Amino acid sequence: MALTTLSVLKTHLGITTTTEDARLTQFLNQASRFIQTYLQRELTQATYTEYLSGTNTPELLLRETPVTSITSVHLDGAARWGQGT
């Protein structure tokens, strides 16, 4: 998924026609993939499930930020890491 829209890109480039839309969309998608690969993280909004071991401190550091909401947190005392009930 692109990090911006074709409309925003065209506005910044001062392009008002649609003749290059397919090519610009391709460039936009390639640039977005390159940026996310370079940063080694997803930059678009998505849903994640993380299993964290904790460090006996009150905080857990999540891999993806920013966090807009958390659906649930579970304590897995048996350390099954989502494997089983």
Backbone as CSV, one residue per row, in Angstrom:
resi,resn,N_x,N_y,N_z,CA_x,CA_y,CA_z,C_x,C_y,C_z
1,MET,0.839,-1.173,0.000,0.000,0.000,0.000,0.885,1.237,0.000
2,ALA,0.506,2.219,-0.790,1.288,3.442,-0.924,1.201,4.297,0.335
3,LEU,2.254,5.030,0.602,2.318,5.878,1.784,1.613,7.212,1.592
4,THR,1.211,7.532,0.379,0.414,8.724,0.091,-0.491,8.398,-1.082
5,THR,-1.273,9.353,-1.498,-2.200,9.111,-2.601,-1.656,9.683,-3.898
6,LEU,-2.169,9.174,-4.991,-1.810,9.688,-6.308,-2.168,11.167,-6.410
7,SER,-3.295,11.545,-5.865,-3.739,12.938,-5.905,-2.743,13.869,-5.208
8,VAL,-2.266,13.463,-4.035,-1.285,14.280,-3.298,0.012,14.391,-4.095
9,LEU,0.481,13.266,-4.652,1.701,13.281,-5.457,1.568,14.206,-6.648
10,LYS,0.449,14.132,-7.360,0.240,14.974,-8.536,0.176,16.443,-8.158
11,THR,-0.422,16.755,-7.031,-0.473,18.143,-6.568,0.930,18.670,-6.299
12,HIS,1.760,17.874,-5.630,3.136,18.292,-5.342,3.960,18.463,-6.618
13,LEU,3.677,17.649,-7.624,4.416,17.720,-8.883,3.809,18.715,-9.869
14,GLY,2.657,19.268,-9.536,1.999,20.222,-10.424,1.409,19.567,-11.665
15,ILE,1.000,18.315,-11.564,0.438,17.584,-12.698,-1.081,17.603,-12.598
16,THR,-1.738,18.016,-13.691,-3.199,18.097,-13.685,-3.860,17.108,-14.648
17,THR,-3.082,16.454,-15.498,-3.648,15.496,-16.448,-3.641,14.091,-15.853
18,THR,-4.288,13.166,-16.546,-4.334,11.776,-16.087,-3.482,10.859,-16.959
19,THR,-2.756,11.421,-17.915,-2.013,10.594,-18.869,-0.898,9.777,-18.226
20,GLU,-0.360,10.230,-17.127,0.752,9.528,-16.467,0.330,8.823,-15.181
21,ASP,-0.961,8.704,-14.928,-1.440,8.134,-13.661,-0.920,6.722,-13.403
22,ALA,-0.956,5.872,-14.404,-0.507,4.478,-14.215,0.970,4.441,-13.849
23,ARG,1.767,5.217,-14.544,3.208,5.244,-14.271,3.505,5.853,-12.899
24,LEU,2.824,6.941,-12.571,3.028,7.574,-11.264,2.599,6.646,-10.131
25,THR,1.509,5.914,-10.320,1.054,4.955,-9.310,2.099,3.872,-9.105
26,GLN,2.686,3.399,-10.186,3.738,2.388,-10.094,4.948,2.928,-9.333
27,PHE,5.380,4.153,-9.651,6.496,4.773,-8.932,6.164,4.947,-7.452
28,LEU,4.943,5.378,-7.179,4.512,5.604,-5.802,4.550,4.309,-4.994
29,ASN,4.057,3.222,-5.568,4.074,1.931,-4.880,5.496,1.417,-4.673
30,GLN,6.355,1.568,-5.676,7.745,1.130,-5.550,8.480,1.933,-4.489
31,ALA,8.282,3.245,-4.478,8.938,4.089,-3.473,8.460,3.737,-2.069
32,SER,7.168,3.474,-1.917,6.621,3.106,-0.609,7.216,1.795,-0.114
33,ARG,7.304,0.790,-1.002,7.907,-0.493,-0.625,9.380,-0.311,-0.246
34,PHE,10.121,0.496,-1.017,11.536,0.735,-0.714,11.693,1.362,0.669
35,ILE,10.900,2.382,0.966,10.994,3.078,2.250,10.707,2.125,3.405
36,GLN,9.652,1.328,3.288,9.290,0.402,4.362,10.321,-0.713,4.515
37,THR,10.909,-1.159,3.403,11.962,-2.175,3.479,13.201,-1.594,4.148
38,TYR,13.561,-0.392,3.768,14.733,0.273,4.352,14.554,0.458,5.860
39,LEU,13.363,0.886,6.274,13.098,1.110,7.695,12.810,-0.179,8.457
40,GLN,12.601,-1.267,7.727,12.296,-2.575,8.300,11.050,-2.523,9.185
41,ARG,10.028,-1.835,8.688,8.758,-1.786,9.407,7.637,-1.366,8.479
42,GLU,6.444,-1.756,8.857,5.234,-1.391,8.129,4.797,-0.017,8.608
43,LEU,4.484,0.883,7.685,4.105,2.237,8.076,2.622,2.519,7.900
44,THR,1.884,1.579,7.361,0.454,1.777,7.192,-0.288,1.151,8.367
45,GLN,-1.507,1.630,8.612,-2.280,1.120,9.733,-2.637,-0.340,9.494
46,ALA,-2.440,-1.149,10.515,-2.716,-2.580,10.405,-3.004,-3.139,11.794
47,THR,-3.459,-4.383,11.829,-3.704,-5.088,13.081,-2.570,-6.079,13.316
48,TYR,-2.044,-6.096,14.522,-0.912,-6.953,14.861,-1.231,-7.785,16.089
49,THR,-0.646,-8.966,16.160,-0.654,-9.781,17.366,0.804,-9.985,17.751
50,GLU,1.140,-9.630,18.971,2.524,-9.778,19.444,2.552,-10.666,20.676
51,TYR,3.579,-11.492,20.766,3.832,-12.313,21.948,5.127,-11.808,22.565
52,LEU,5.040,-11.309,23.788,6.196,-10.715,24.449,6.487,-11.467,25.738
53,SER,7.754,-11.680,26.021,8.124,-12.419,27.227,8.148,-11.534,28.462
54,GLY,8.305,-10.255,28.305,8.357,-9.364,29.457,9.725,-9.385,30.114
55,THR,9.970,-8.411,30.979,11.276,-8.293,31.627,11.134,-8.041,33.129
56,ASN,9.998,-8.474,33.686,9.708,-8.235,35.109,9.671,-6.755,35.456
57,THR,9.254,-5.944,34.510,9.045,-4.520,34.744,7.599,-4.202,34.358
58,PRO,7.078,-3.055,34.784,5.683,-2.720,34.479,5.428,-2.376,32.999
59,GLU,6.477,-2.228,32.192,6.313,-1.819,30.800,6.631,-2.951,29.838
60,LEU,5.919,-2.977,28.711,6.233,-3.851,27.587,6.450,-2.953,26.372
61,LEU,7.555,-3.150,25.683,7.830,-2.361,24.491,7.298,-3.099,23.267
62,LEU,6.390,-2.465,22.558,5.802,-3.070,21.377,6.692,-2.842,20.168
63,ARG,6.648,-3.766,19.219,7.497,-3.671,18.026,7.007,-2.607,17.057
64,GLU,5.711,-2.424,16.965,5.140,-1.471,16.029,4.603,-0.261,16.780
65,THR,4.908,0.917,16.296,4.399,2.165,16.870,4.020,3.086,15.725
66,PRO,3.164,4.024,15.897,2.397,4.285,17.115,1.244,3.303,17.257
67,VAL,0.771,3.155,18.468,-0.352,2.273,18.755,-1.594,3.144,18.900
68,THR,-2.641,2.813,18.144,-3.877,3.588,18.237,-4.895,2.932,19.159
69,SER,-4.803,1.618,19.315,-5.687,0.937,20.262,-5.136,-0.455,20.564
70,ILE,-5.525,-0.976,21.725,-5.155,-2.336,22.125,-6.454,-3.064,22.428
71,THR,-6.650,-4.208,21.786,-7.870,-4.970,21.967,-7.827,-5.795,23.240
72,SER,-6.707,-6.463,23.492,-6.620,-7.280,24.694,-5.169,-7.550,25.055
73,VAL,-4.978,-7.891,26.336,-3.682,-8.299,26.869,-3.934,-9.539,27.707
74,HIS,-3.133,-10.572,27.503,-3.301,-11.820,28.236,-1.989,-12.207,28.902
75,LEU,-2.079,-12.704,30.112,-0.920,-13.243,30.812,-0.877,-14.742,30.549
76,ASP,0.228,-15.199,29.993,0.391,-16.613,29.654,1.426,-17.205,30.605
77,GLY,0.985,-17.540,31.819,1.887,-18.055,32.842,2.556,-19.364,32.469
78,ALA,1.948,-20.140,31.581,2.517,-21.422,31.163,3.470,-21.262,29.982
79,ALA,3.631,-20.050,29.489,4.544,-19.733,28.371,4.236,-20.557,27.118
80,ARG,2.987,-20.627,26.760,2.600,-21.354,25.554,2.706,-20.477,24.315
81,TRP,2.834,-19.188,24.477,3.031,-18.243,23.376,1.985,-18.394,22.278
82,GLY,0.719,-18.478,22.691,-0.356,-18.587,21.722,-0.553,-19.979,21.156
83,GLN,0.188,-20.942,21.627,0.080,-22.331,21.150,-0.788,-23.119,22.112
84,GLY,-2.032,-23.259,21.827,-2.919,-24.027,22.708,-3.821,-23.109,23.512
85,THR,-4.556,-23.681,24.417,-5.553,-22.909,25.174,-4.985,-22.368,26.457
